[in-house]
């Protein structure tokens, strides 16, 4: 008997059947295994049942997997459409999965959250910009109206005293306009990524003395006194900064203190050491900053004082300048006792360079000569 016939006989013997081996319609051999027909039928049906059950289980499992994946994909498609239409979406059920579909659902949800936050910030910025523009138009209109009325009345017959009052009124309106325009240009200039900053090693005390010399007289005309308070440890200490920007920061802080302090009060300008920083500070004895505004007061267009001299950009300029120099702005304030604004810059071990007063910073526009001369003559803000 050939090897093939032996293998076939062995197989059928194990299965428990009696089979005649046929080749070309001729019986070659017969294998008889002592198994009853009932047992053979039982084994046969058991095999058929197991096979059929396995196929049904595979089919059911495949259907369940396909249905689950299909629902998750439908959910992702719906999320994509809501993202396309700008609608908010909630946390998807598919995000709980620990496979690729779960990661995709989580990524979609994170993207939608970022888009919602960005839309919220954009709406808030648009609202602030709209409110600020309305305020700016109102603030510009007020001094312009005063200036137009003053100039229009100059042709009328009046006494010298009346004419002097008109000139003073028009001059003050012009100074208010110049201050608002200056604040706008300062913030726009330093906020620009290409703004040039000329850093040099500056003596902290020398910078503050220059500011005191420039601001003391105008403040005295407005009924305030400016005093200098320098920590002895700052003697000879230098900071790496643009001198004119630092002077403008300090001048803005002084102007802010003047606007929020009563007549006859003292404004303190000073510097002190704090760890590795030099802190320039301006302290007033005004009403203080409300607690709810202490976090937002350095933002653009934020102002807690309704004044034609304050369009909410002076402190924003200070914070931008501090950021450009690797420093920071801080505020200490007690309601009813006043505020202390701090402009902190990293100190440097390099010796300070001599200060050349005649240098003008290219990062900012220079006040027109005619306005500057009139400012000195009539005692307006510089």
TAJOSUL-V26064 format. One record per run of one state. SS is the DSSP state (alpha for helix, beta for strand, coil for the rest). FROM is the first residue (numbers start at 1). TO is the last residue. Records with the same first field share a line. If there is no record, write none. Layout:
# TAJOSUL-V26064
SS->FROM-TO + FROM-TO
This chain:
# TAJOSUL-V26064
coil->1-2 + 16-18 + 24-25 + 32-36 + 85-92 + 97-99 + 156-159 + 192-199 + 222-224 + 231-231 + 235-237 + 242-242 + 260-265 + 275-276 + 284-290 + 294-306 + 308-309 + 311-313 + 325-327 + 335-337 + 349-368 + 379-382
alpha->3-15 + 37-84 + 93-96 + 100-155 + 160-191 + 204-221 + 232-234 + 243-259 + 291-293 + 314-324 + 369-378
beta->19-23 + 26-31 + 200-203 + 225-230 + 238-241 + 266-274 + 277-283 + 307-307 + 310-310 + 328-334 + 338-348
